[in-house]
Amino acid sequence: MERVLNPGSEAVSMPLPVLRPAVAGALARLRPLWRHLAWFLAFGMIIALAVAVRLDFQRIRKDFERTSRTEREALILQDRLRLELDARRRATAMEALAVRHGLVDHPAVVNLVGDP
């Protein structure tokens, strides 16, 4: 087969590369598919990135929920301890007041009767 390089001049013959017919046919059929392969790879990379981001967000959300739960439990424990400390301070203050006024350990119970 010949190719004409310059249409105005005489024909110059150049030998074409010789490929086996099966290989040449397979390459000729696969040549247009490179665009599809490029799009497929780009789409696969986008999907992989989306999955990685989704997994990161799930991990962050789980860590945030765990931290929030731990903080709530710590606040509840702090409130209970504060109430217990206040109760002990009041009891200590009441005992000190009773000792200062000379009250006994077991005061007598007095029943008050109101007006009928």
Helices and strands as residue ranges (DSSP letters): H 21-30, G 31-33, H 34-101
